[in-house]
Amino acid sequence: MAVSMHVVWSTAEPGRVIYQTHAIETITDGEGVHATVNSHTYEVPLHSRAEAESIAEEEGYELFRKGEAWESLPEEESLPEEESLPEEESLPAEEGAMEE
């Protein structure tokens, strides 16, 4: 059974990008053969396309690389602004000096 992975917007937290998985299964019962879709929503924030691709690869999902939420993600996760500043240790001291 193939499982597809779709990058979507969270309904629980607007602006957050998460993912859903969908799998189509066939069931045979007394009434014949039926198809059913098993869907799961993972409220796990995605920060980049690379992160989504990594999850899909690890879990064996077929990743659908399309849609507004997918397009909103950067290729790679960027460092938070404060971590990328070369003078990050001096910033709190400067703030403290202003308060004195």
C-alpha positions as CSV (number, residue, x, y, z in Angstrom):
1,M,0.0,0.0,0.0
2,A,1.5,3.4,-1.1
3,V,1.2,6.3,1.4
4,S,1.2,9.8,0.0
5,M,2.5,12.8,2.0
6,H,1.0,16.2,1.4
7,V,2.4,19.5,2.8
8,V,-0.6,21.6,4.0
9,W,-1.4,24.6,6.2
10,S,-2.4,23.8,9.8
11,T,-6.0,24.5,10.8
12,A,-5.0,24.5,14.5
13,E,-2.4,27.2,14.1
14,P,-2.8,29.5,11.1
15,G,0.5,30.1,9.2
16,R,2.1,26.9,10.3
17,V,3.0,24.3,7.7
18,I,2.4,20.7,8.6
19,Y,1.8,17.4,6.7
20,Q,-0.9,14.8,6.1
21,T,-0.6,11.3,4.9
22,H,-3.2,9.4,2.8
23,A,-3.4,5.7,2.0
24,I,-6.0,4.0,-0.2
25,E,-6.8,0.5,1.0
26,T,-9.0,-2.1,-0.6
27,I,-11.3,-4.1,1.6
28,T,-13.1,-7.3,0.6
29,D,-16.2,-8.2,2.6
30,G,-19.6,-9.8,2.0
31,E,-20.7,-6.9,-0.2
32,G,-17.6,-7.0,-2.5
33,V,-14.5,-5.0,-2.9
34,H,-14.4,-1.5,-1.5
35,A,-11.8,1.2,-1.4
36,T,-11.2,3.2,1.8
37,V,-8.8,6.1,2.4
38,N,-6.9,6.3,5.7
39,S,-5.8,9.9,6.4
40,H,-3.7,11.2,9.2
41,T,-2.7,14.8,10.1
42,Y,0.6,15.4,11.8
43,E,0.7,18.8,13.6
44,V,4.4,18.8,13.3
45,P,5.7,22.1,12.0
46,L,7.8,21.8,8.8
47,H,10.5,24.4,8.4
48,S,11.9,23.5,4.9
49,R,11.4,21.4,1.9
50,A,14.5,19.4,2.9
51,E,12.9,18.5,6.2
52,A,9.7,17.3,4.5
53,E,11.8,15.3,2.0
54,S,13.7,13.7,4.9
55,I,10.5,12.7,6.7
56,A,9.1,11.2,3.5
57,E,12.2,9.3,2.8
58,E,12.5,7.9,6.4
59,E,8.9,6.9,6.5
60,G,8.6,5.6,3.0
61,Y,6.0,8.2,1.9
62,E,5.5,9.4,-1.6
63,L,5.9,13.2,-1.2
64,F,3.7,15.5,-3.3
65,R,5.8,18.6,-4.0
66,K,3.1,21.0,-4.9
67,G,0.6,23.5,-3.5
68,E,0.7,26.8,-1.7
69,A,2.0,25.4,1.6
70,W,4.9,23.6,-0.2
71,E,5.7,26.7,-2.2
72,S,6.0,28.7,1.0
73,L,8.8,26.5,2.4
74,P,12.4,27.4,1.8
75,E,14.7,24.8,0.3
76,E,16.8,24.5,3.4
77,E,16.1,25.5,7.0
78,S,17.8,28.8,7.9
79,L,19.3,29.5,11.2
80,P,17.3,31.8,13.5
81,E,18.4,35.4,13.2
82,E,20.0,35.6,16.7
83,E,22.1,32.5,16.0
84,S,23.5,33.8,12.8
85,L,24.7,37.1,14.3
86,P,28.5,37.1,14.9
87,E,28.2,39.3,17.9
88,E,25.4,37.5,19.7
89,E,27.1,37.4,23.0
90,S,27.6,41.1,23.1
91,L,24.0,41.9,22.4
92,P,22.7,41.3,26.0
93,A,25.6,43.4,27.5
94,E,24.6,46.3,25.2
95,E,21.0,46.0,26.3
96,G,22.1,45.9,30.0
97,A,24.3,49.0,29.5
98,M,21.3,50.9,28.1
99,E,19.2,50.1,31.2
100,E,21.8,51.4,33.7
